[in-house]
């Protein structure tokens, strides 16, 4: 989880304070910042998010991001 949490930037709270189920949009994640998170995840884990995963719900929480990464074949980050 910590690898994913450290890619989340643009929140008014620290990544260390996030819990897996926290709604990142309620914690301050903007649509623009979610694109930056996606790009950082693609770089960090050498993956590419397909169109089917480019939805708000994919980036709603650390848990949903972990699920998307698992779908892309990334083991427990």
C-alpha positions, 0 to 999 in steps of 0.5 A: 500500500505504501508504494501506491500511497506515495504516488498520490500527490495533490491532496491536502493530507499526507499520504501516510495518513491515508487508509486503504478505504478512504475516499480520495476525492472526499480527501481532496483529490481533483480530477486533474490530480487523479490523472497525475496519479495514474501517470505516476502509477504507470511509471512506478509499476511499468503498466498502462491503464486501459480505457476500461479502467479510466473511470473515477471509481478506479482512483476513488481509494487506495484499495480500488487502485490496488485492485486495478493494479492487480487486474493489470498483473502487478503483485502486491505493491 
